[in-house]
Amino acid sequence: MLKMKKVSETYDMKVFTDTGDYFGDIEESIMTATKVFGWKVKATKGSFLNKVLGSAKGVIVPHQLVKAIGDILIISKTAVPSYSAEESGGDEEENSSE
């Protein structure tokens, strides 16, 4: 059975990847005239997103990458930028010289 959820019920909802990693919290929804276009996810302390982004505040996740919405929001692992501990800071140095 399909259950409906109000968009207002999703604010500050926890976001996890389909592999179980904590990604962040919903900050707001991005709407078109008739549907949800995407979700603005803020990086919170202890989230995978905070480790990847560093000083950035969050990301926008297209609604096509959302797998489920219930008590939490589950997104596809493809929405997560690739990250490894060895690479930390490598991209920032390249971007700051441009």
Contacts in CASP RR format, 6 or more apart in sequence:
PFRMAT RR
TARGET T0000
AUTHOR 0000-0000-0000
METHOD contacts of the structure
MODEL  1
MLKMKKVSETYDMKVFTDTGDYFGDIEESIMTATKVFGWKVKATKGSFLN
KVLGSAKGVIVPHQLVKAIGDILIISKTAVPSYSAEESGGDEEENSSE
3 70 0 8 1.000
5 69 0 8 1.000
5 70 0 8 1.000
7 29 0 8 1.000
7 31 0 8 1.000
7 36 0 8 1.000
10 26 0 8 1.000
10 29 0 8 1.000
10 39 0 8 1.000
10 69 0 8 1.000
10 73 0 8 1.000
11 26 0 8 1.000
11 27 0 8 1.000
11 28 0 8 1.000
12 25 0 8 1.000
12 26 0 8 1.000
13 25 0 8 1.000
13 26 0 8 1.000
13 69 0 8 1.000
13 70 0 8 1.000
13 71 0 8 1.000
13 72 0 8 1.000
13 73 0 8 1.000
14 22 0 8 1.000
14 24 0 8 1.000
14 25 0 8 1.000
14 72 0 8 1.000
14 73 0 8 1.000
15 22 0 8 1.000
15 23 0 8 1.000
15 24 0 8 1.000
15 25 0 8 1.000
15 26 0 8 1.000
15 39 0 8 1.000
15 41 0 8 1.000
15 61 0 8 1.000
15 72 0 8 1.000
15 73 0 8 1.000
15 74 0 8 1.000
15 75 0 8 1.000
16 22 0 8 1.000
16 23 0 8 1.000
16 72 0 8 1.000
16 73 0 8 1.000
16 74 0 8 1.000
16 75 0 8 1.000
17 23 0 8 1.000
17 48 0 8 1.000
17 74 0 8 1.000
17 75 0 8 1.000
17 76 0 8 1.000
17 77 0 8 1.000
17 79 0 8 1.000
17 80 0 8 1.000
18 67 0 8 1.000
18 74 0 8 1.000
18 75 0 8 1.000
18 76 0 8 1.000
18 77 0 8 1.000
19 77 0 8 1.000
21 48 0 8 1.000
21 80 0 8 1.000
22 46 0 8 1.000
22 47 0 8 1.000
22 48 0 8 1.000
23 41 0 8 1.000
23 47 0 8 1.000
23 48 0 8 1.000
23 49 0 8 1.000
23 75 0 8 1.000
23 79 0 8 1.000
23 80 0 8 1.000
24 41 0 8 1.000
24 42 0 8 1.000
24 43 0 8 1.000
24 44 0 8 1.000
24 47 0 8 1.000
24 48 0 8 1.000
24 49 0 8 1.000
24 50 0 8 1.000
25 41 0 8 1.000
25 42 0 8 1.000
25 44 0 8 1.000
25 47 0 8 1.000
26 39 0 8 1.000
26 40 0 8 1.000
26 41 0 8 1.000
26 42 0 8 1.000
26 73 0 8 1.000
27 40 0 8 1.000
27 41 0 8 1.000
27 42 0 8 1.000
27 58 0 8 1.000
28 39 0 8 1.000
28 40 0 8 1.000
29 36 0 8 1.000
29 38 0 8 1.000
29 39 0 8 1.000
29 40 0 8 1.000
30 36 0 8 1.000
30 37 0 8 1.000
30 38 0 8 1.000
30 39 0 8 1.000
30 40 0 8 1.000
30 60 0 8 1.000
31 37 0 8 1.000
35 63 0 8 1.000
36 63 0 8 1.000
37 62 0 8 1.000
37 63 0 8 1.000
38 60 0 8 1.000
38 61 0 8 1.000
38 62 0 8 1.000
38 63 0 8 1.000
38 66 0 8 1.000
39 60 0 8 1.000
39 61 0 8 1.000
39 63 0 8 1.000
39 66 0 8 1.000
39 73 0 8 1.000
40 58 0 8 1.000
40 59 0 8 1.000
40 60 0 8 1.000
41 49 0 8 1.000
41 58 0 8 1.000
41 59 0 8 1.000
41 60 0 8 1.000
41 61 0 8 1.000
42 57 0 8 1.000
42 58 0 8 1.000
43 49 0 8 1.000
43 50 0 8 1.000
43 53 0 8 1.000
43 54 0 8 1.000
43 56 0 8 1.000
43 57 0 8 1.000
43 58 0 8 1.000
43 59 0 8 1.000
44 50 0 8 1.000
48 80 0 8 1.000
48 83 0 8 1.000
49 58 0 8 1.000
49 59 0 8 1.000
51 83 0 8 1.000
52 80 0 8 1.000
52 81 0 8 1.000
52 83 0 8 1.000
53 59 0 8 1.000
61 75 0 8 1.000
61 79 0 8 1.000
62 79 0 8 1.000
65 75 0 8 1.000
65 76 0 8 1.000
65 78 0 8 1.000
65 79 0 8 1.000
66 73 0 8 1.000
66 74 0 8 1.000
66 75 0 8 1.000
66 76 0 8 1.000
67 74 0 8 1.000
67 75 0 8 1.000
67 76 0 8 1.000
68 74 0 8 1.000
END
